[in-house]
Amino acid sequence: MKKGVDFTGVNVVFFCHDGEGNILMGKRSKTTRDEHGKWDLGGGAVEFGEKIEDALEREIKEEYGTDVLDFEFLGIMDVHRKDHNGNKTHWIALCHKVLVNKMKVKNAAPKDHDEIGWFTLDNLPKPTHSQLPKFLKKYKSKL
């Protein structure tokens, strides 16, 4: 059984920033679950028995090779969409704003990200993940 397809998956989504107006994003590779070639904030599934904060720290370390300096829980998004095979997916996204050290960030998951980069809210790369506009609409005032 697959998370998000056969049953509702739970994931952490992270809006990583450097405290100076820069946002960290990764360009999804062809080996990711879906939305290949699109720029995304970052996220990953919460494992059974794992605390949310631990999942957040683990996923950021796995994707960006750095530690969480500080974080703020933003809220929940109920995400319904289709994957690249046309399968309906359902995820409960626990969204966070996360401060990281810009100098320690690296592409720690080259199989998942073709590249990573720093951007500002008024100069985002294209194309972006389908959920990014919804995320920004819901949380922009908190970013």
C-alpha positions in Angstrom: 0.0 0.0 0.0 1.3 3.5 -0.9 1.0 6.6 1.3 -1.1 9.2 -0.3 -2.6 6.8 -2.9 -4.0 3.9 -1.0 -4.5 5.8 2.2 -4.1 9.4 3.3 -0.5 10.3 3.8 0.9 12.8 6.3 3.8 15.0 5.4 5.8 18.0 6.6 6.2 20.9 4.2 9.0 23.4 4.8 9.4 27.0 3.8 13.2 27.3 4.4 14.5 30.8 4.7 17.7 32.6 5.8 16.1 35.4 7.8 17.1 37.9 5.2 14.3 37.4 2.7 15.7 34.5 0.7 13.8 31.3 0.2 15.3 27.9 -0.5 13.8 25.8 -3.2 14.6 22.6 -5.1 13.9 21.6 -8.7 12.2 18.2 -8.7 14.0 15.5 -10.6 12.5 12.7 -12.8 12.9 10.3 -9.9 10.5 12.1 -7.6 6.9 11.0 -7.1 5.5 13.7 -9.4 5.7 17.2 -10.7 9.1 16.6 -12.4 11.1 19.7 -13.3 9.1 22.0 -11.0 10.5 24.1 -8.3 9.2 23.2 -4.8 9.7 24.3 -1.2 10.5 20.9 0.2 8.7 18.2 2.2 8.5 14.6 3.0 6.4 11.9 4.6 6.1 11.5 8.4 7.1 7.9 9.3 5.0 5.8 11.6 5.8 6.6 15.2 7.9 9.6 14.3 7.3 13.0 16.0 6.4 15.8 13.7 9.4 17.9 14.8 11.7 14.9 14.2 10.3 14.4 10.7 10.9 18.1 9.9 14.5 18.0 11.1 15.2 14.6 9.3 13.7 15.7 6.0 15.6 19.0 5.9 18.8 17.2 6.7 18.1 14.6 4.0 17.2 17.2 1.3 19.4 20.2 2.2 22.1 18.8 4.4 21.6 21.3 7.2 20.0 21.7 10.6 16.9 23.5 11.7 17.9 26.7 13.6 14.3 27.7 14.4 10.8 26.9 13.1 7.2 28.0 13.3 4.2 25.8 12.5 2.1 27.7 9.9 -0.9 25.3 9.6 -2.4 22.4 7.7 -3.2 22.0 4.0 -5.5 19.2 2.8 -4.0 18.3 -0.6 -6.0 16.4 -3.2 -4.5 16.0 -6.7 -3.3 13.5 -9.2 0.2 12.1 -9.6 2.0 11.7 -13.0 0.3 8.4 -13.5 -3.2 9.9 -13.0 -3.7 8.3 -9.6 -5.7 10.4 -7.1 -3.5 11.4 -4.2 -4.4 12.7 -0.7 -2.0 14.2 1.7 -2.3 16.1 4.9 0.5 18.7 4.8 1.8 20.1 8.1 3.4 23.4 6.9 6.3 25.1 8.6 8.5 28.2 8.2 12.0 27.1 9.0 15.2 29.2 9.6 18.4 27.6 8.2 22.0 28.7 7.8 22.4 29.7 4.2 26.1 28.9 4.3 25.5 25.3 5.3 22.9 24.4 2.8 23.7 21.9 0.0 21.9 19.6 -2.4 22.0 16.5 -0.1 19.4 14.7 -2.3 20.7 14.9 -5.9 18.4 12.0 -6.9 15.4 14.2 -5.8 16.6 17.7 -6.8 18.2 18.5 -10.2 19.3 21.7 -8.5 18.6 23.9 -5.5 18.6 27.7 -5.2 17.8 30.8 -3.2 15.0 33.1 -4.4 12.8 35.9 -3.1 9.0 35.9 -3.0 8.9 38.5 -5.8 11.4 36.5 -7.9 10.4 32.8 -7.8 11.7 30.4 -10.4 9.4 28.8 -13.0 7.7 26.4 -13.3 6.6 25.9 -9.7 4.9 23.0 -7.9 1.1 23.0 -8.3 0.6 23.5 -4.6 2.9 26.6 -4.2 0.3 29.2 -5.2 -2.1 27.7 -2.7 0.5 27.6 0.0 1.5 31.3 -0.7 -2.1 32.4 -0.7 -2.8 30.8 2.6 0.4 31.7 4.5 2.0 34.7 2.7 1.0 37.0 5.6 3.1 34.8 8.0 6.2 34.6 5.8 
